[in-house]
Amino acid sequence: MNQEIMKKYAELALVKGVNLQKGQALMINAPIEGADFTKVVVRKAWEMGAKDVHINWVDDELTLLQFEHAPDEELDHYPEWKVLLQNSLAKDGGAVLNIRSTNPDLLKDIDPTRVARANKAAALALKEFRQYTMNDRITWSIISIPTGDWAQKIFPDKSREDAIQSLWEAIVKIVRVDKEDPIAAWDDHNATLATAHDILNKKQYKKLHFKAPGTDLVMELPKGHIWKGGSAVSEKGITFNPNIPTEEVFTMPHKYHVDGTVSSTKPLNYGGSLIDNFSLTLKDGKVVDFKAEQGEDTLKHLLATDEGATRFGEVALVPHESPVSQSGLIFYNTLFDENASCHIALGKAYPTNLEGGSSMTDEELDKHGVNDSLTHVDFMIGSAELDIDGILEDGTTEPVFRNGTWALDITGKNA
């Protein structure tokens, strides 16, 4: 990809993503294969007045070697120095930019028990750090860039070089970097999403009813729930975009009041292993049965992370005509696939999706139906066949989605 496009993407990530401030530290988690782009980001960060820029390099090959050879007991250990690094940055008010580009099949031949142990160890060790991100106490953002194995998973009939180029072209369009002024395009996009979540917040639906092939699910929403989407505002009042791309508006389900069956509509890349064509059956908010055509053992270990992993922490609405969906591609990357499709997350809820949630104790959050867990994993349920009804407090039912897109007027013109 040419330098000008990379510069525009880097600027978007720093200005609209983490909204880096002068005198603020920045930590970047990036794939070693994406070093050229990461250097462009670093240069731009220094130009914007960062006081420090730290890179945590990730290498798929080294990750695979670790899972192939590390002793079992080491998978239960997450290094203390890594915890201190991330916690100290958060306490200092630093920003975090995650550049995620993992090979979806990286760990397909690894015993899922080993992957689950490592994921749980990391989640336990980084619990304090996650409080900073999930409560928007610091600014953070996730973007992706093409890497060879990932690109060839999406474009299997192309050479490595051509696949990477094709994926760059798709990403550039989806994240609006192809626009003359991507920053202004994102301002407009954030305004559209704000209108949508404002309308839903006025509705204050008591329940949502999802209906599609393989899906018949009734989900209660907590009283005082808040729909969000697009940009967020940090504890210090800094506006940022946690996800680029983002096409969703989202809130939290009530952890104890979800009943029925829901089926996936896209593959889920969980920690380098794919889970595909799966369904979950819930009673009183808890998964009581599940099945998957691919990755069932991986799904089993995900659900066994802790009690909260068997309950939902997020529900997000994305119209089928989103730019990600209209690309016609399956990305095998949750950041992209979740923005092509309505989705639900197993695990921890964002306390910011409840009035006063950020200042509540764990006991108070539980009383209000807010789920807690060491994990938060989105899976896709949307399609052109999905219908969603909103059920109001008085029992009135009205269409929210029909055939995978908005049935409500989310432009706000008739609100």
N, C-alpha and C positions, 0 to 999 in steps of 0.2 A: 504494500500500500504506500502511496506517495506521502512525502513528509508533510505537505500542507493539510491533508486529511487527518493524519495522526496528530498534528498540532491542534486542529479544531476539536478532535475527540478528547485530547488531553485537557484542553481548556474547559470543555463541557464538564468533564469529570471533576475538575477542581473548582469551577465556578458554580455550577448547578448541582453537582453531586455533593461533595463534602463542604462546599462553600468555604474554602480555605481563607482564613483571616491573616492579616499581617501580624507577625510575631507568634504565630501558632505552629506547633509541631505537627508533622504528618508522618504516619506510618502506612506503608504500602505493602500489601501481601500480593506477590506477583509470580507468575510462572517464569522460570529461567528462559524458556523458549521465547518469551515475549520481552526480552531484555531491551530490544531496540525501542519499542513503544514505551516501556517503563522509563527509559532514559529521557524521552521526550516529556513525560509527565514530571519527572524530577526537575528537569531544567525549568519547566513552567512554574513549578512550586517555588523554587528559589526566586524566580523573577517576581512572583507575587508576594514575596516577603516572608516565606516560611522561616522559622527560627531553627528548624532541624528537619531533616527528611531521613527516615530509616526504612530500609527495604528488608522484608523477610522473603527470601527466594524460595520457591517451591519447584520441585522437579519430580515429575511423574515416575521416572525410572528409579529414582532413589526411594520414593515412597513405596513402590512395588517391592524393591529389594528389602526394605524394612519388614514388610508384611510376610515376605518369603522366609526371612532368616532370624528375625528378632525372637528371643525367648518369650514364652507366653507371659511370664511375670513382668517383662518390660512393657508389654502392651497395656498393663494396668497402671503404668507410671507415666505421668505427664511432667516434664521437667519444670522444676520450680523457677528456674531462670526465665523460662518463657512466660510463666504466669506474672512474674515481677515486671517483665518488660511491658506487657500489655496493660497491667493494672497501673503502673507508674505513668504511662502515656495518658490513660484515661483520667487519672487524678490531676494531671497537669492540663487537662482540657484539650488534649490533642485530637486530631481528626484521623480517621481510618478509612483508607481506600482499598477495597478488595478487588483484585482483578482475577476472576475465576474462569479457568479454561481447561478443566480436567477432562481427560480421556474417559468417556462413559463406560468403557469396558476394562478400565485399568485393573480392577480387582476381581474380575469375573471368575477367576480360577482360585481365589483365596477363600479359605474356610470363613464363612460369614461370622462365625463365633469370634474369630480373631479381630475382624473389623469392628464388630459390636463392642468388644472389650476396649479397643483403642478409642472409639468414639465416646464411650461412656466416661473413660478416664479424662479425656479432654474436656468434656462437658462439666464434670465435677470440678476440675481444676479452674476452669474459666467462668465459674458461676458469678463471681463478683464482676468480672469484666462484662458479662452479658447484661448485667443490671444497667450498666452505663449505656449500652446500645439499645436495649429493648425498652428503656424508659426515655430515650432521646436525651440523655444527659450529656452526650457528646455528639458531634456530627460524624456520620459514616455513610459510605456508599459502596454499592457493588456494581461493577461493570464486567464485561467480558471482551476478550480479543481472540482471534483465531489461533489455534495451535494445530499442528499437523494431524495427530491422531483424531482429535475431535472433528476437524474439518472433513477428514476422510470417512468418518462415521456418518456424517450428514450427506456427503457426496461420494459414495463408494466407487462410482464408475470413473472418477476423475483422478488424475495424478495428484500427488501430494501438493505440489506447487499450485496447480489449478484449483484444487479444493480449497486451499487457504485463501486464494484470491476471491473465489466465489463466496466464501463465508465472510470475508471482509466486506464485500459489496452488499451482502444481505444485512450485516450489522450496521453499516454506515447509514443505510436507508431507514432501518427500524429505529435507530436512536436519533434520527433527524440531523445527523451530521452532514447529510447531503444538501441541507438547506443553506441558503446564502448566509443566514444568521441563525445558527442553531440555538444560541442563548434565547433569542426572542421567540423562536419556535417553541422552546420549552416553557417559556413564560405563558404563552397561549395555551399550551397543553395542560399545564398545571391549573390554569384558570378553569378549563373545561372540567377537569376531574374535581375541582373544588365545588363547582356548581352541582355536579352529580352527588357528591357526598353530603352537601348541604340539604338537598332535597330529601335524601334518605334519612338524615338526622331529624328533619321535621316530621317525617312519617312515623318514626319510632315503632316499627313493626314489632309485634310480640313474637311472631314466628315467621319462618320462611319454609315453604314446601317445595322441594326440588323433585321434578319428574322428568325422566328420560329413560331410554332403554337400559335396563339393569339398575336404575336408580328410582327409589321412592323414599324420600327422607324428609322428616319434619324436624326442624331445628328451632328451638326457642332462643331468643336473644335476651341477654340480661337487661333489666330495667336500668336506664341511664347509659346504655351502650352508645358508643360514638363511632360513626363511620369516618374513615380517613382515606387519603389517596393522593398520589402525586407528591407534592412537597410536604415536609414536616418542619417543625420548629423546635430547636434544641432548648435545653434548660436555660441557656444564656441568650435566647431569643434569636438565634441564627437560623435562617431558613435554608434547608438542604433537601436533596432528593436521595433517599436511601437506596433506591433501585433505578438504574438506567439500563434498559428501558423499564417503563412502568405504564400499564394501561388499566390498572385495577382501582376499585374502591373497596375497602375492607373493614370488617369489624370482628367482634368475637362472638362465638356461640356460647350459650350457657352450658357449662361443663357437665351438668347433671340432667339436662333435658334435650337430648337428641335421640330420635328413634327412627329405625328403618334401615334401608340398605342403600349404599352408594357405590357406584362403579367408576373406575378410572377410565379416562379417554385418551391418555398419552402415557408413554413410558416414564417412569420415575428413576432418575439417576441418583441413587443414594450411596454416597461415599465410594464411588467407582464401581458400583454394581447396579444393574438394571432390574427394576421390578416392573412387570408389565401385565396388562389385562387382569387387574385384581379388583376385588370388591371387599367391602367391609360392612358388617351388620352390627348395628348399635342398639342397645337397650339402656334407657336411663343414662344416656350420655357415654356409655362405655362400649368399646368394641367387644362383642361376645362371639363373633365368628369372622373368619376371613379366608380368602383363597386367592391364588395367583397362578397364572399360566407360566410365568417366568419369575424367578427370584422369590419364591414363597418362603424359603428359609431366611433370606435377608429381611423380608417383611416381618417374619416371626421375631427375629432378633430386635428389629426396630421397635415393635410393640412391647417387647420385654424390657426396654430401657428402664422404665419405671412405671408407676401406676398412671401418671399423667400422660404417658405416651399412648395410652389406649383411649384418650379423649381428645376432643378437638379444641384448638386454641385460636383458630382464625377461619373466617370465611370471606372470600373475595369474589367480586363480580367483575367479569371482563366480557365485553361483547365479542361475538364471533368475528366481527369485521375489523378487529384490531389489526394494526400493521403486522404484528408478529404472525397472527393467524392467516392473514392474507398473503404472506410470503409463501404459504403452502409447504413449509419445511417443518419437520420435527427436529428440534435442536438437541434433544437428549441433555438438556441443560435447564435446570429449573428456573433460573432467572429469565430465560426467554420463553420456555414453554408455559410457565404460569401466567405470562402476559399475552398468551394466545387463547386463554381458556379460564373460565371460572374455576376456582380451586378452593381447597380446604387444607388446613394444616393440622397434622397430628402434633400434640405436645403443647408447649408453653404459649400462652396468650400474651399479647402486648398490653400491659396495664394502662397504657395511654388510650386504649379503646373503651375505657369506662370513665365516667365522670368521677374525678378525684382519685382514680386508680393508682396514679404514680405515687401518691402519698399514703396509700393504705398498707397495713401490715399483711403478712401472708394469710393470717386468719381472716381478716376482713375481706381480702380478695376472694378467698374460698367461699365465704358466706354469700358473696355477690355472684358466684358462679364463674369466677375467673380461673382458668386452668393453669396449673404449674407443672413444669417438667424440665428435665435436663436437655430435652430435644425440641426442635421445631422443624417439621418437615412438611413442605407443601406438596400436594399431589393434585393432578388435574382431573376435573369432572365435567368440564364444559364441552359443548358441541353444538352444531346447528339444530340438534333435536332437543335441547334442554329448555324446559319451561320452569319458571319460578313464580310462585304465588306469594304475596305478602299478606299476612293475617294480622289485622289491627287488634288493639286491645278490646274493642267491642265485638270481635268475632267476624267483622267484615273482611272479605277476601278480595284482593285485586291483583291483576297481573303485574309482575315486575319485569320478567323476561318471557319472551315468546320466540320459539325457534332460534334460541341462542343469542338473542339481542334484546335491547331494552324495549319494554312495552310502556314504561314510564317516559314522560317527556323530561329527559335529563338536561335539556338545553336551558331550562328555567324560564322559558318564554311564557309558558302557560301555568307556571307555579303560583 
